[in-house]
Amino acid sequence: MLAAVLYGQEDLRLENVPAPEPGPGEIVIQVKAATTCGTDLKVWRRGGHARMLKPPTLFGHEAAGIISALGSGVTQWQVGDRVVPNNSAPCGQCFFCDRQAYSLCKDLIFNNGTFAQYLKIPAPIVNQNLLPIPDNLSYGMASMTEPLACVLHGIARSNAQPGDRIVLLGDGAIGLMFVAALAAGDHVGKPSEIIVFGGSPQRLQVAEQLGATQTYLHRAVENIPGLVKSLTDGWGADIVIEATGKPQAWELAIACGRPGSTVNLFGGCPGGTTISVNTEQLHYNELTLKGVFHNTPEFVRSALDFIAQGTAPLELLLSDQQPLQNLGQVFNDMRDRQVIKVAMRPD
């Protein structure tokens, strides 16, 4: 079968590899759509990921498709079922799983290889994080379940309250999903303001369509924390969410929060990087700095429901559909910020 293999930094190759066969408790799906993701872009540019994969490896982690083969012992699914698998599953037995902190599971299993004609789904994911696609939902839309699940997890951990003034740094796909879910009031109630800073006028227009109340091109603002304070009666934002994965943006996010605010440092930075924090500000302003990673089975289900109900026009995030053979060009377009997400079609 044709599949994408990541060998290193910006070294992604399409190769013919053996088609997978399911083992006990596993299934194989024929991939109908595999969406590109900001995490994939970062991994491609950096040449690896500390938790999810090490090259050389099959690549991609968002997919939806049709079950093409069942392993022994799988009785709850049938060949031909339309399904969306999450890219991970917790062990359910460790210290963190006992406390329902599933994203911190020390035996969290990850599954990569969605940019391919077929994808094997490990038994733990089949048991916990494989969901049927509603009849009204396309494969491309269903494929966005995994990143939206991460976003919903991030919102739930942000200590937000109805009526909050929220600042979001970043206009990538994840940042725009945050806008859509926040504007819908998912889990926390609707904020009074969603102020977005981004680098693309076109993406900021999408943010407004998804519910942002104010948008700003970050390079056109000389003093972003100062502007945030001027927009919030001199205080700063109640909640700040960083969705770029750059250390300097983490520091900027902290500077945008009011006393007592929560700063969600959501974007994963390159390994080994550090930030500087003003200890006086952190202590006397009682700031909450929170890192939030990945998703949990609860939010995987919530994400698919959110997409299926049409709560927000998330189709605005799908810039294009392309055959798998064009994957290299698509990653170049993502690097150059010409597209938001692209649904790759292996068939």
C-alpha positions in Angstrom: 0.0 0.0 0.0 1.0 3.6 -0.4 2.0 5.3 2.9 3.9 8.4 4.1 7.0 7.7 6.1 8.8 10.3 8.2 12.6 9.9 8.1 13.6 13.2 9.8 13.4 17.0 9.6 11.3 17.9 6.6 12.1 14.4 5.2 8.7 12.9 4.4 8.5 10.2 1.7 5.7 8.3 0.1 6.6 4.6 -0.2 5.0 1.3 -0.9 4.9 -0.7 2.4 3.1 -3.9 3.4 -0.6 -3.5 4.1 -1.3 -4.1 7.8 -3.0 -7.2 9.2 -5.0 -7.1 12.4 -3.9 -9.1 15.4 -6.1 -10.2 18.3 -8.5 -7.4 19.3 -7.3 -5.1 16.5 -9.0 -3.8 13.3 -7.8 -2.4 10.0 -9.5 0.5 8.4 -9.4 1.7 4.8 -8.6 5.4 5.3 -11.1 7.6 3.5 -9.8 10.9 4.8 -6.7 11.9 6.8 -6.6 15.5 7.9 -3.3 17.4 8.2 -2.6 19.0 11.6 -0.5 21.7 13.2 1.1 19.0 15.3 2.1 17.1 12.1 3.6 20.3 10.8 5.7 20.8 13.9 6.8 17.2 13.9 7.7 17.4 10.2 9.7 20.6 10.7 11.4 19.4 13.9 12.0 15.8 12.7 10.3 14.0 15.6 8.1 14.2 18.7 9.1 13.5 22.3 6.0 11.5 23.1 4.2 10.4 19.9 6.8 9.1 17.5 10.4 8.7 16.5 11.5 8.4 12.9 11.6 6.5 10.7 7.9 5.9 11.2 4.6 5.9 9.5 3.2 9.4 9.7 -0.1 11.2 10.5 -2.6 10.9 13.3 -6.1 12.1 12.2 -8.2 9.8 10.2 -11.6 8.4 9.4 -12.6 5.4 7.3 -14.3 2.1 6.8 -13.4 -1.1 8.7 -11.8 -3.5 6.2 -10.6 -6.3 8.5 -11.3 -7.6 12.0 -8.8 -9.3 14.3 -9.9 -12.3 16.4 -12.0 -11.4 19.4 -13.5 -8.3 17.9 -17.3 -8.7 18.1 -18.6 -5.2 18.6 -17.7 -4.0 15.0 -18.3 -5.3 11.5 -16.5 -4.9 8.2 -17.9 -1.9 6.4 -18.6 0.1 9.5 -17.8 3.8 9.2 -15.5 4.7 12.1 -13.2 7.4 13.5 -10.3 6.2 15.7 -8.6 8.4 18.2 -4.8 8.3 17.9 -4.3 7.1 21.5 -5.7 5.2 24.4 -4.8 5.2 28.1 -3.9 2.0 30.0 -6.7 2.5 32.6 -4.6 0.9 35.4 -1.8 3.3 36.3 -1.5 5.9 39.0 -2.9 8.7 36.8 -5.6 6.6 35.2 -6.8 5.7 38.7 -7.3 9.5 39.2 -8.9 9.9 35.8 -6.0 12.0 34.5 -5.9 9.9 31.4 -3.7 12.3 29.3 -0.9 11.8 31.9 -1.1 8.0 31.6 2.4 6.6 31.7 1.5 3.8 29.3 -0.5 6.0 26.9 -0.4 4.2 23.5 -0.1 6.3 20.4 -1.0 5.3 16.9 0.5 6.9 13.8 0.2 6.2 10.1 -3.0 7.9 8.9 -1.4 9.2 5.7 -1.8 5.7 4.1 -4.4 3.6 2.3 -4.9 1.4 5.3 -4.4 1.9 9.1 -4.2 -0.7 11.8 -5.9 0.2 15.1 -4.4 -1.3 18.3 -6.7 -3.2 20.6 -6.7 -0.5 23.4 -7.9 2.1 21.0 -10.5 -0.3 19.6 -11.8 -0.9 23.1 -11.8 2.7 24.3 -11.5 5.3 21.5 -13.0 3.9 18.3 -16.4 5.6 17.5 -19.0 5.2 14.8 -19.4 8.1 12.4 -22.9 9.5 12.3 -24.6 9.1 8.9 -24.8 12.8 8.3 -21.0 13.4 8.7 -18.4 13.3 6.0 -15.1 11.5 6.5 -13.2 14.8 6.4 -15.2 16.3 9.1 -15.1 13.2 11.3 -11.3 13.2 10.9 -11.1 16.4 12.9 -12.4 14.6 16.1 -8.9 14.2 17.6 -7.7 17.8 17.5 -11.1 19.1 18.7 -10.9 16.6 21.6 -7.6 18.2 22.6 -9.2 21.6 22.4 -12.2 20.6 24.5 -9.9 19.2 27.1 -8.0 22.5 27.1 -11.1 24.5 27.6 -12.3 22.3 30.5 -8.9 22.8 32.2 -8.9 26.6 31.8 -11.1 27.6 34.8 -13.3 29.7 32.5 -16.6 31.1 33.7 -19.5 32.5 31.7 -18.9 36.1 30.8 -15.1 35.8 30.9 -12.9 37.9 28.7 -10.6 35.5 26.9 -7.5 36.2 24.9 -6.2 33.7 22.4 -2.8 33.8 20.9 -2.6 31.9 17.6 -4.7 31.5 14.4 -3.7 28.0 13.4 -6.3 25.2 13.2 -6.1 24.6 17.0 -6.5 28.2 17.8 -9.5 28.5 15.5 -11.0 25.4 17.1 -10.6 27.1 20.4 -12.5 30.1 19.1 -15.4 27.9 17.8 -15.7 25.8 21.0 -15.5 28.9 23.3 -18.0 30.8 21.3 -20.4 27.9 21.5 -20.0 27.9 25.3 -18.8 24.3 25.3 -18.3 23.0 28.9 -17.9 26.5 30.5 -20.6 28.8 29.2 -20.2 31.6 26.7 -17.5 34.3 27.3 -18.3 37.9 26.8 -15.3 38.5 24.6 -12.9 36.4 22.6 -9.9 38.5 21.5 -7.7 36.7 19.0 -4.1 37.7 17.9 -2.8 35.9 14.8 -0.5 36.3 11.9 -2.9 35.9 8.9 -5.6 38.4 7.9 -7.5 35.5 6.1 -7.4 33.3 9.2 -8.5 36.1 11.5 -11.5 36.5 9.2 -12.3 32.8 9.8 -11.9 33.4 13.5 -14.6 36.1 13.3 -16.9 33.8 11.4 -16.3 31.2 14.2 -17.3 33.7 16.9 -14.2 35.9 17.8 -15.4 39.3 19.0 -12.2 41.1 18.1 -9.1 40.1 16.1 -5.7 41.7 15.6 -2.8 41.1 13.4 -0.1 40.6 16.0 2.7 42.2 14.0 0.6 45.4 13.7 0.3 45.8 17.5 3.4 47.3 19.2 2.3 46.4 22.7 -0.1 43.4 22.9 -0.3 43.2 26.7 -1.0 47.0 26.8 -3.7 46.6 24.2 -5.3 43.8 26.1 -5.4 45.9 29.3 -6.9 48.8 27.4 -9.7 46.4 26.2 -10.3 45.0 29.7 -10.7 48.1 31.9 -7.0 48.1 32.6 -6.9 44.6 34.2 -6.0 42.1 31.6 -7.8 39.0 30.4 -9.6 36.5 32.7 -8.3 33.6 30.6 -5.3 33.6 28.2 -4.8 30.6 25.9 -1.5 30.2 24.0 -1.8 28.1 20.9 1.4 28.7 18.9 4.0 26.5 20.7 6.6 29.3 20.8 8.4 30.2 24.1 8.2 33.9 23.4 4.4 33.5 23.0 4.2 31.7 26.4 5.8 34.7 28.0 3.5 37.1 26.1 0.5 35.1 27.3 1.5 35.4 30.9 1.8 39.2 30.4 -1.8 39.4 29.1 -3.5 37.9 32.1 -5.1 39.9 34.9 -4.4 39.2 38.6 -6.1 35.9 39.4 -6.2 34.8 35.8 -5.5 31.4 34.3 -2.9 31.2 31.5 -3.3 28.0 29.5 0.1 27.2 27.9 -1.4 24.8 25.4 1.0 25.0 22.4 3.8 22.5 22.8 7.2 24.1 22.5 10.4 22.5 21.1 12.2 20.2 23.5 14.7 21.8 25.8 13.3 25.3 25.5 12.6 27.5 28.6 10.8 30.7 29.5 11.3 33.4 32.1 8.6 34.2 34.6 8.5 37.3 36.8 8.2 35.6 40.3 6.7 38.8 41.9 4.0 38.9 39.3 3.3 35.2 39.6 3.1 35.3 43.4 1.4 38.6 44.2 -1.1 38.4 41.2 -1.9 34.8 42.1 -1.6 33.6 38.5 -2.4 30.1 37.5 -0.1 28.8 34.8 -1.3 25.6 33.3 0.1 23.2 30.7 -2.6 21.0 29.1 -1.7 18.0 26.9 -3.6 15.8 24.5 -7.1 14.5 25.2 -9.1 11.9 27.1 -11.9 9.4 26.0 -14.5 11.7 27.4 -13.5 14.6 25.2 -13.1 12.3 22.1 -16.8 11.6 22.4 -17.7 15.2 23.1 -15.7 16.3 20.1 -17.5 13.9 17.7 -20.8 15.0 19.0 -19.9 18.7 18.7 -18.9 18.2 15.0 -22.0 16.0 14.2 -24.4 18.5 15.7 -23.0 21.3 13.5 -22.6 23.5 16.6 -20.0 25.6 14.7 -19.1 25.9 11.0 -15.9 23.8 11.4 -15.9 23.1 7.7 -14.3 26.5 7.4 -11.1 24.9 8.6 -10.9 22.4 5.7 -9.1 24.4 3.1 -9.0 21.6 0.5 -9.0 17.9 -0.4 -6.1 16.4 -2.1 -4.9 12.9 -3.2 -2.3 11.3 -1.0 0.3 11.7 -3.8 0.2 15.5 -3.2 1.1 15.2 0.5 4.6 16.8 0.1 3.2 19.9 -1.6 0.4 20.1 1.1 3.1 20.3 3.8 4.9 23.0 2.0 1.6 24.9 1.7 1.0 24.4 5.5 4.5 25.7 6.2 3.8 28.7 4.1 0.4 29.2 5.8 -1.5 28.8 2.5 -3.9 26.3 4.0 -5.4 25.6 7.4 -6.3 21.9 7.2 -6.3 19.6 4.2 -8.2 16.3 3.9 -5.9 13.8 2.2 -7.7 11.1 0.2 -5.7 7.9 -0.1 -8.3 6.1 -2.2 
